[in-house]
Amino acid sequence: MTRVLGVLGGMGPLASAEFMRQLTLRTPAARDQEHIPAVLWSDPRVPDRTAARLAGGEDPLPWLLRGLEGLEAAGCGAVAIPCNTAHLWFEAMQAATPMRLLHIVDAARAALAAQGLAEGPVGLMGTAATLASGLYQERLGCPCLLPSPGEMEAQVSPAIALVKANRLAESHAPLAAVARALMARGARAVVLGCTEIPLGMAAGPPPPFPVVDTVAALADAAIAWARAGAAV
């Protein structure tokens, strides 16, 4: 049985493209026909998730549900959402669709376990809304160390904005500095809990400590789902 994966993307477009790249590179395939059928719904018009959560901005849920309807109509059986902050609407989205939604925090937890780091503590980087919501802290299952408010304001949030503006090289230094600071505070690994952050981190030298790239982790979860169907 061939399973078709849906990708609810556009948040931002580069993160969605990176997810598709990771999905392809990480799939054990020798020819085109062994790759995973996937439909990418990339809609950058989805209202800003952090603004909606923290500042009373426009609700993104109607846009997210519209994307899910399109993916369901395309015959998808499961959906990956390469945007961490969009998972703040995960339960509402799952309640509205029969498709299985793959949760990015569960994928990150599996990636930590694969590295023997499931007990933490881990450093956690993400958008202000993701960190404030407790999305990871409640679901990851281990202690999380967060950037300080000053680090968020001066380094992490501006760096995420730089990635969204396609200025990846400029985003690397502030992101790497915060990741190093979290390791110095006792983290055993750093979870890159915003899908823009791995892109910024990859724009410079790789860190000399374990990280969890949530884009790659979500791709692995999607591959596991697809391969389980292929074995039926």
Beta strands, then each sheet from edge to edge (+ up, - down):
strand 1: 5-9
strand 2: 38-42
strand 3: 78-80
strand 4: 100-102
strand 5: 122-125
strand 6: 144-145
strand 7: 189-192
strand 8: 211-213
sheet 1: 2+ 1+ 3+ 4+
sheet 2: 6+ 5+ 7+ 8+
end
